[in-house]
Amino acid sequence: MIEIRGLSKRFGTKTALDNVSFTAEDGKVTGFLGPNGAGKSTTMRAALGLIRPDAGQALIDGRPFAKLAAPMAEVGAVLDAKSAHKGRSAYAHLRALAATNGIGKTRVDDVMDITGIASVKTRKAGKFSLGMSQRLSIAAALLGDPHNLVLDEPINGLDPEGVKWVRDLCRECARQGRAVLLSSHLMSEVALTADNLVIIGRGRILETTSVESFVAEHSGHTLRVITPQPDKLHAIFAQAPGITITPLPRSTGDPQQGQAFRIAGADLARTADVFARAQLVVYQFIEEQASLEDAYMALTHASAEYVSKEPIR
Ligand SMILES: Nc1ncnc2c1ncn2[C@@H]1O[C@H](COP(=O)(O)OP(=O)(O)OP(=O)(O)O)[C@@H](O)[C@H]1O
């Protein structure tokens, strides 16, 4: 179990973490999501004792990293895929790590098999593609057969087969009872892999929830309507509890006249019937599948540090 308790960290005048707390439970994959610069890596580095927080603490199975008796057996980490010595072969890199941590040769062979890099064991790490480097980092993380895994954007650079492999590996590790903390900035990826979600923006926790709850809350159908009679539209649903009407910005291809709205909580056929009986004029009426990515973007947009303001010209 990885417990993050009230972590705060400033770099100069920059607040990287502001009272961050959450738990990555045993037997679960915890997706750690946030836009660039949100504080994911800083939190993970603090959990691994690489950064000293200004306040709060991070505990691995109840103890700070510095107090772990056999760190590689307790927590394995992928922080930087390209951290291996460029001039060393993959095997020599893993062998050196194993030797300094009292881990035998057979485990080196095991993790090379698990991560699919046995056939390139003699190749220098500097010649590895980003995807192969990710596999090598994961092999190093697994060396000590750790009870906890901290994986910072492990799918970066992987091809679809590699992405699926990381997903299956995370699921299998959780099934074996390990705590897996997996960072990403892609909701679509995390939703397929994680049990729980921790969403962070500008160093603050925005939401901690389960994937199941997030999906149930955000992936429903909504209706999009464009009407020149917005007052009439509001009047139709004025007495309808559970139905919300939100004005939408105009999209490319929308009719020139009328105002666009999203209607949540209403059924397509019944709404069409109500519109017909009320003689509401509509220029467009469609059912949309709200995407998880949209919900996540809406949640984090206000706290995104790097947002493009201009379209590409
Ligand atoms: N060593 C450092 N010195 C100064 N500022 C730092 C340092 N490390 C991180 N920061 C700043 O702290 C904030 C959080 O950074 P962090 O790397 O934790 O974000 P992240 O969520 O991992 O982002 P990304 O997805 O881009 O990796 C950012 O504004 C970053 O610029």
The ligand as an ORCA input file, in Angstrom:
! r2SCAN-3c Opt
* xyz 0 1
  N      13.177     20.149     -9.906
  C      12.262     21.075    -10.185
  N      12.567     22.383    -10.166
  C      11.636     23.323    -10.434
  N      10.360     23.059    -10.740
  C      10.002     21.776    -10.792
  C      10.930     20.707    -10.528
  N      10.273     19.537    -10.647
  C       8.994     19.848    -10.991
  N       8.839     21.185    -11.070
  C       7.582     21.886    -11.385
  O       6.579     21.356    -10.542
  C       5.351     21.210    -11.255
  C       4.906     19.746    -11.203
  O       5.773     18.995    -12.056
  P       5.649     17.429    -12.264
  O       6.803     17.002    -13.095
  O       5.461     16.762    -10.952
  O       4.293     17.328    -13.098
  P       3.696     16.070    -13.899
  O       2.246     15.997    -13.514
  O       4.508     14.863    -13.676
  O       3.805     16.578    -15.401
  P       4.192     15.789    -16.757
  O       2.972     15.023    -17.157
  O       4.477     16.927    -17.680
  O       5.372     14.936    -16.474
  C       5.606     21.727    -12.668
  O       5.177     23.062    -12.739
  C       7.104     21.612    -12.812
  O       7.576     22.593    -13.721
*
